[in-house]
Amino acid sequence: MRRRAFLAATAALPLARSATPGASTVAVGLERLEAEKGALLRGRRVGLLGHAASLTADGRHAIDVLRGAGVGVVRLFGPEHGLRGLAAAGEEVAGGTDAASGLPVVSLYGERTKPTAGDLRGLDALVVDLQDAGVRFYTYASTMLLSLEAAAEAGLEVVVLDRPNPLGGERAEGPERDPTMPVSLVSRAPGPLVHGLTLGEMATLAAGRHERRAADPSGPGRPKSLGMTVSVVRMAGWSRGVTWRDTGRPWVLPSPNLRSAEAAIAYPGTCLLEATNASEGRGTETPFLLVGAPWARAEDLAREAATPGFDLEPTGFTPVASAAAPEPKHRGVACRGLRVRVTDPSAARPFALGLRLLVALRRHPEFAWVQGGSWLDALTGTKVVRAAIERGDPVEAILEAEAPAIDRWRRERVPVLLY
């Protein structure tokens, strides 16, 4: 990793003391850059990879903040859901011109997912300001990693304006991606499914891995790659035990269906129902906090899926079409299921909840996997989880099997932790 560039980016921005849960106010990288009058980027021509949640606490978008600080924002890059966060999940997004700023927009969720050399031509730096969800299958981390690769190929510096992991930085759950599995936007991020990193930390880890590969190329004739220069503007007031509700910041939707900090805690588990014919709550007012199906036995589901940190209340709901969910499962059909409430964010184990929901739902004769189970394999990054469920392995045994890899991950990530 280009350590000198990284240290230079952070040395001018002294950190506040760590936040105390329940009383903290977190300043994100964008706000800290503004406080320094854009010193790191002033006068430079930059591209900005951002989205609808690239805001200050008082609601100003990164485009306007950077411009106001004398940074020459000349090109925009949009991830899944688009620069302004209007596209539904999985909907391809076209490039064009951003109406609010008049700047050209390159879509990284459509014909391509990685910037081309032409997309980066004429830039002095690529700025990344994305609010992530802290789980591998949330595609923003993958988009950032692909953009880091493109920037390295172009010899371009990347500046990450860091933001909180809404799950906190201590929680690590779920399997690592099987390296023999295909890599996609839902599986590129390193570590277990719930990794416990901020995007600034993940970018720092990626830069270190890139440098090691460049120094010791694998395979004869492989050309030495250009270095990956990553600078991170760190947050102030955030510590690893802080989940979103303790940041003192308003929740801004990073995607149309992730509508609250409470839903973000449940999301790594309840989103796994996306791989089944049960509803994960899309098409309701509280996606990922309502789960079920027309055929679900709600009371049995609540008992069998009981998980510390969550309250599971039997309830009914009827999914309807909306801009955020044009074709939700069981559209217009009354469903029975659970309302998920997070009672203790620090104790909640969302992946464990997701496993228990899958095991309980699979006992229903009407249950089916989407795409024959391959979508669950894609979401988890491995075929091992589905195979264990289909064998009837206890949930605790599945979790225990992942423990050694999680322990290794916790040791591996120590050098890149910024908080």
SULWO-V62742 format. One record per backbone hydrogen bond with DSSP energy under -0.5 kcal/mol. CO is the residue of the C=O (numbers start at 0). NH is the residue of the N-H. E is the energy in kcal/mol with one decimal. If there is no record, write none. Layout:
CO/NH/E ; CO/NH/E
//
This chain:
0/2/-2.1 ; 1/5/-1.8 ; 2/6/-2.9 ; 3/7/-2.3 ; 4/8/-1.6 ; 5/9/-1.0 ; 6/9/-0.5 ; 6/10/-2.4 ; 7/11/-0.7 ; 9/12/-1.6 ; 11/13/-0.5 ; 18/20/-0.6 ; 19/22/-2.7 ; 19/23/-0.8 ; 25/27/-0.6 ; 26/235/-2.3 ; 27/31/-2.1 ; 28/32/-2.6 ; 29/33/-2.0 ; 30/34/-2.2 ; 31/35/-1.4 ; 32/37/-2.9 ; 33/36/-2.2 ; 35/38/-1.4 ; 37/40/-1.7 ; 37/41/-2.3 ; 40/43/-2.3 ; 43/45/-0.6 ; 43/71/-2.0 ; 44/123/-3.9 ; 44/124/-1.1 ; 45/73/-2.5 ; 45/74/-1.1 ; 46/48/-0.5 ; 46/126/-3.4 ; 47/49/-0.8 ; 47/76/-3.0 ; 48/128/-2.8 ; 49/78/-0.6 ; 50/53/-1.8 ; 52/54/-2.2 ; 53/61/-2.4 ; 55/58/-2.1 ; 59/55/-2.0 ; 60/64/-2.3 ; 61/65/-2.9 ; 62/66/-2.2 ; 63/67/-2.6 ; 64/68/-1.2 ; 65/70/-2.5 ; 66/69/-1.8 ; 69/42/-2.6 ; 70/72/-1.5 ; 71/45/-2.9 ; 71/73/-0.7 ; 73/103/-0.5 ; 74/47/-2.3 ; 75/105/-3.0 ; 76/49/-1.7 ; 77/107/-3.0 ; 78/81/-2.1 ; 80/85/-0.8 ; 80/86/-2.0 ; 81/84/-1.1 ; 87/90/-1.9 ; 95/104/-3.2 ; 96/98/-0.6 ; 97/101/-2.9 ; 102/97/-3.1 ; 103/75/-2.6 ; 104/95/-2.2 ; 104/106/-0.6 ; 105/77/-2.3 ; 108/92/-3.4 ; 111/109/-0.9 ; 115/119/-1.3 ; 116/120/-0.8 ; 119/122/-1.7 ; 123/156/-0.6 ; 124/46/-1.9 ; 124/126/-0.5 ; 125/158/-2.7 ; 126/48/-3.4 ; 126/128/-0.5 ; 127/160/-2.9 ; 128/50/-0.5 ; 129/131/-0.8 ; 133/194/-0.7 ; 133/195/-0.6 ; 134/137/-1.8 ; 136/138/-0.6 ; 137/140/-1.0 ; 138/142/-2.2 ; 139/143/-2.5 ; 140/144/-2.5 ; 141/145/-2.4 ; 142/146/-2.0 ; 143/147/-2.4 ; 144/148/-2.0 ; 145/149/-2.2 ; 146/150/-2.5 ; 147/151/-2.4 ; 148/152/-2.2 ; 149/153/-1.4 ; 150/155/-3.2 ; 151/154/-1.0 ; 156/125/-2.4 ; 157/159/-0.5 ; 157/230/-2.8 ; 158/127/-2.7 ; 158/160/-0.6 ; 159/161/-0.9 ; 159/232/-2.6 ; 161/28/-3.0 ; 163/165/-0.7 ; 164/167/-2.5 ; 165/243/-1.8 ; 172/193/-3.0 ; 174/192/-0.6 ; 177/180/-2.4 ; 183/186/-1.8 ; 183/187/-0.8 ; 192/135/-2.8 ; 192/194/-0.7 ; 193/172/-1.4 ; 197/201/-2.3 ; 198/202/-2.4 ; 199/203/-1.8 ; 200/204/-2.4 ; 201/205/-2.5 ; 202/206/-2.2 ; 203/207/-1.9 ; 204/208/-2.4 ; 205/209/-2.5 ; 206/210/-2.2 ; 207/211/-1.9 ; 208/212/-2.1 ; 209/213/-2.3 ; 210/214/-2.0 ; 211/215/-1.4 ; 213/216/-0.5 ; 216/218/-0.5 ; 218/221/-1.4 ; 226/228/-0.7 ; 227/1/-0.9 ; 227/229/-0.7 ; 228/157/-2.5 ; 230/159/-2.9 ; 231/233/-0.9 ; 232/161/-1.9 ; 235/26/-2.5 ; 238/241/-1.9 ; 239/168/-3.2 ; 239/169/-0.8 ; 240/242/-0.6 ; 242/245/-1.7 ; 243/246/-2.4 ; 245/23/-0.5 ; 246/25/-2.2 ; 249/251/-0.6 ; 254/257/-1.2 ; 256/258/-1.2 ; 259/263/-1.7 ; 260/264/-1.3 ; 261/265/-1.5 ; 262/266/-2.2 ; 263/267/-0.6 ; 265/268/-2.0 ; 265/269/-2.4 ; 266/270/-2.1 ; 268/271/-1.3 ; 269/272/-1.5 ; 270/273/-2.0 ; 271/274/-1.9 ; 272/275/-2.0 ; 274/369/-2.7 ; 278/291/-1.7 ; 279/287/-2.4 ; 280/283/-1.4 ; 282/319/-2.4 ; 285/288/-1.8 ; 285/289/-0.6 ; 288/339/-3.2 ; 289/287/-0.5 ; 290/337/-2.9 ; 291/278/-3.7 ; 292/295/-1.4 ; 292/335/-2.3 ; 295/297/-1.0 ; 296/300/-2.5 ; 297/301/-2.5 ; 298/302/-1.9 ; 299/303/-2.7 ; 300/304/-2.0 ; 302/305/-0.8 ; 306/309/-1.8 ; 307/348/-0.8 ; 308/342/-2.0 ; 308/343/-1.5 ; 310/312/-0.6 ; 310/340/-2.6 ; 311/313/-0.5 ; 312/338/-2.9 ; 314/336/-2.7 ; 316/334/-3.2 ; 318/331/-3.5 ; 323/88/-0.7 ; 324/321/-1.4 ; 324/327/-0.8 ; 327/330/-1.0 ; 329/332/-2.3 ; 332/318/-0.6 ; 334/316/-1.9 ; 335/292/-2.2 ; 336/314/-2.4 ; 337/290/-2.0 ; 337/339/-0.6 ; 338/312/-2.3 ; 338/340/-0.5 ; 340/310/-3.0 ; 340/342/-0.7 ; 343/346/-0.9 ; 343/347/-1.6 ; 347/349/-0.5 ; 348/352/-2.0 ; 349/353/-2.6 ; 350/354/-2.4 ; 351/355/-2.2 ; 352/356/-2.3 ; 353/357/-2.3 ; 354/358/-2.7 ; 355/359/-2.4 ; 356/360/-2.8 ; 357/361/-2.1 ; 358/362/-0.6 ; 359/362/-0.9 ; 360/363/-1.9 ; 363/366/-1.5 ; 367/276/-1.7 ; 368/371/-0.9 ; 369/372/-2.0 ; 369/374/-1.0 ; 370/373/-1.8 ; 372/376/-1.8 ; 373/377/-2.0 ; 374/378/-2.5 ; 375/379/-2.8 ; 376/380/-1.7 ; 376/381/-0.8 ; 380/177/-3.4 ; 382/386/-2.1 ; 383/387/-2.3 ; 384/388/-2.3 ; 385/389/-2.7 ; 386/390/-1.6 ; 387/391/-0.8 ; 387/392/-2.5 ; 388/391/-0.8 ; 393/397/-1.8 ; 394/398/-2.5 ; 395/399/-2.5 ; 396/400/-1.8 ; 397/401/-0.8 ; 398/401/-0.8 ; 398/402/-0.6 ; 399/402/-1.0 ; 401/405/-1.9 ; 402/406/-2.5 ; 403/407/-2.2 ; 404/408/-2.3 ; 405/409/-2.4 ; 406/410/-1.5 ; 407/411/-2.7 ; 408/412/-2.5 ; 409/413/-0.5 ; 410/413/-0.8 ; 411/414/-0.5 ; 412/415/-1.7 ; 412/416/-0.7 ; 413/416/-1.3 ; 418/239/-0.5
//
